[in-house]
Amino acid sequence: MEIKIQSIHFDATEKLQEFINKKVTKLEKSFEDIQKVEVQLKVEKPATALNKTTSLNVVVPGNTLHVEKTADTFEEGVDLCLDAMKVQLTKFKEKLRKH
């Protein structure tokens, strides 16, 4: 599984990148055939609360699943995205089983 982290309008710290890698790797427990995960971190208007947008694209055979969340911190955003993505992966896996 390839993990690509993209930070827009700022530089992601080493610590944040390690956090994301550690969390994203756990997605493989939900679905084994993940080919690529793209994490996009974006800071919206720096002066406001809830200004960090995290979006997650997960490439699985024949499909790309997308989740986007906004939170106070990127860590919180990543957690929210991963929770939503686990639900999508589970539904996708059930769909595959039915066919």
N, C-alpha and C positions, 0 to 999 in steps of 0.2 A: 504494500500500500504506500503510495506516494503522498506526502503531506506538503502542501504549498501554503505559506503564510504571506499575506500581502497587507502592508500597513499603509494607509493613505493619509497624507498630511501630517505624519509623525513617524518616528522610528521606534519600532517595537523593541523593548528591552530583551536581553538574553533570558531573563527570568520569565517574562511573559511568553516567549516562544517555547521555552521548556514546558511551562504549564500547559500550553495549547497542545504540544506534541504528546504529552503524557495523557491528557484527557481524550484526545482524538483517537489515539491508539486503542482505547477501550471500546470504540465503536465496533471493532472487529468481533467482539463477543456477540453483538446483535446480528451481524451479517458478515460472513467470511469473505465474500467475493468483492469487497470494496477495492476498486482500482486506484482511485485518486480522491483526495480530499483537499478542497481549496477553502482556506479561511481568509476572509477579508475583514480587516479592522479599519473603521473609519471614525474620525472625530468630527462630529457636527459642531456647529457654533460652540467654541471652547468655553464660553462664559456661562452656559446654561447647565442645569441638571439633566440627567438622562440624555447625555450627548454622545454616547459611544455606541456606534452601531456595529454589530458583529453579524456577518453573513457566512453561511456554510454551504458549500456545494459538494455533494458526495456523488461521485461517478461510480455507478454499478453497471453490470452488463446490460446494455440496451436502454439505460435510463440515467438521468441526472436528477438527484433530489436536492431541493433548495430550502433553506430556512434562514430567516433574518430576524434578529431581535435587537432592541435598543435597551441599554441599561446604564447605571451609574459608572460601572467599571467594566473593563474588558473581560475580567475573570468571570464576573456575574453573567455577562452576555454570552460567553462561551458555554457556561453551564446551562443556560436557558436554551441555547441553540442545540446543544447535544441532547438534552432531554427531548426536545421536539423531534430531533433527527432519529432518535431511537424508536419513537412511535412510528415515524414514516418507514423506517427500515423494517420494522416488524410487519406493518401492513403490506409492504412490498414483497416480503418473504412469503407471507400467506397467499398473496396473489400468485406468486410463482408456483407454490405447491398445488394450487387448484388447477393449473393448466397442465 
